[in-house]
Amino acid sequence: MTVWDSNPTTPAILAPDPTRIGHHGLEIVMAVGQSFTIHREPVGKRITTAIASSSRSRT
């Protein structure tokens, strides 16, 4: 999965905090992703992660 935004600031990995409202996206990506990269773009940044899909068949 790749996402892009125009903000050049790279995301910060925050310590888990169940009382924090918001800012859990990167925490979730780091928990389920197999890889994680940040690429600076001329405007903003592009963030890519690989998430394994389930091999179970859907019926």
CYANA upper distance limits for C-alpha pairs under 8 A (distance plus 0.5 A):
  1 MET  CA     48 THR  CA      6.16
  1 MET  CA     49 THR  CA      5.92
  1 MET  CA     50 ALA  CA      6.66
  1 MET  CA     51 ILE  CA      7.94
  2 THR  CA     46 ARG  CA      7.30
  2 THR  CA     47 ILE  CA      6.07
  2 THR  CA     48 THR  CA      4.79
  2 THR  CA     49 THR  CA      7.02
  3 VAL  CA     46 ARG  CA      6.23
  3 VAL  CA     47 ILE  CA      5.88
  3 VAL  CA     48 THR  CA      7.06
  4 TRP  CA     44 GLY  CA      7.79
  4 TRP  CA     45 LYS  CA      6.25
  4 TRP  CA     46 ARG  CA      4.85
  4 TRP  CA     47 ILE  CA      6.78
  5 ASP  CA     44 GLY  CA      6.08
  5 ASP  CA     45 LYS  CA      6.38
  5 ASP  CA     46 ARG  CA      7.30
  6 SER  CA     43 VAL  CA      6.09
  6 SER  CA     44 GLY  CA      4.34
  6 SER  CA     45 LYS  CA      7.00
  7 ASN  CA     43 VAL  CA      8.03
  7 ASN  CA     44 GLY  CA      5.20
  7 ASN  CA     45 LYS  CA      7.35
  8 PRO  CA     40 ARG  CA      7.70
  8 PRO  CA     43 VAL  CA      7.41
  8 PRO  CA     44 GLY  CA      4.63
  8 PRO  CA     45 LYS  CA      6.23
  9 THR  CA     44 GLY  CA      8.09
  9 THR  CA     45 LYS  CA      8.39
 10 THR  CA     38 ILE  CA      8.11
 10 THR  CA     45 LYS  CA      8.01
 11 PRO  CA     26 LEU  CA      7.96
 12 ALA  CA     26 LEU  CA      8.45
 13 ILE  CA     26 LEU  CA      7.15
 13 ILE  CA     27 GLU  CA      7.26
 14 LEU  CA     27 GLU  CA      7.79
 16 PRO  CA     27 GLU  CA      7.87
 23 HIS  CA     27 GLU  CA      8.45
 24 HIS  CA     28 ILE  CA      6.71
 25 GLY  CA     29 VAL  CA      6.76
 26 LEU  CA     30 MET  CA      6.52
 27 GLU  CA     31 ALA  CA      6.81
 28 ILE  CA     32 VAL  CA      6.86
 29 VAL  CA     33 GLY  CA      5.83
 29 VAL  CA     49 THR  CA      7.91
 30 MET  CA     34 GLN  CA      8.42
 30 MET  CA     36 PHE  CA      7.99
 32 VAL  CA     51 ILE  CA      6.97
 33 GLY  CA     49 THR  CA      6.46
 33 GLY  CA     50 ALA  CA      5.99
 33 GLY  CA     51 ILE  CA      5.24
 33 GLY  CA     52 ALA  CA      7.99
 34 GLN  CA     49 THR  CA      7.50
 34 GLN  CA     50 ALA  CA      5.85
 34 GLN  CA     51 ILE  CA      6.31
 34 GLN  CA     52 ALA  CA      7.76
 35 SER  CA     48 THR  CA      8.44
 35 SER  CA     49 THR  CA      5.78
 35 SER  CA     50 ALA  CA      5.88
 35 SER  CA     51 ILE  CA      8.27
 36 PHE  CA     47 ILE  CA      7.83
 36 PHE  CA     48 THR  CA      6.24
 36 PHE  CA     49 THR  CA      4.98
 36 PHE  CA     50 ALA  CA      7.50
 37 THR  CA     47 ILE  CA      6.27
 37 THR  CA     48 THR  CA      5.81
 37 THR  CA     49 THR  CA      7.05
 38 ILE  CA     45 LYS  CA      7.34
 38 ILE  CA     46 ARG  CA      6.36
 38 ILE  CA     47 ILE  CA      5.08
 38 ILE  CA     48 THR  CA      7.05
 39 HIS  CA     45 LYS  CA      6.12
 39 HIS  CA     46 ARG  CA      5.61
 39 HIS  CA     47 ILE  CA      6.81
 40 ARG  CA     44 GLY  CA      6.80
 40 ARG  CA     45 LYS  CA      4.90
 40 ARG  CA     46 ARG  CA      6.85
 41 GLU  CA     45 LYS  CA      5.46
 41 GLU  CA     46 ARG  CA      7.23
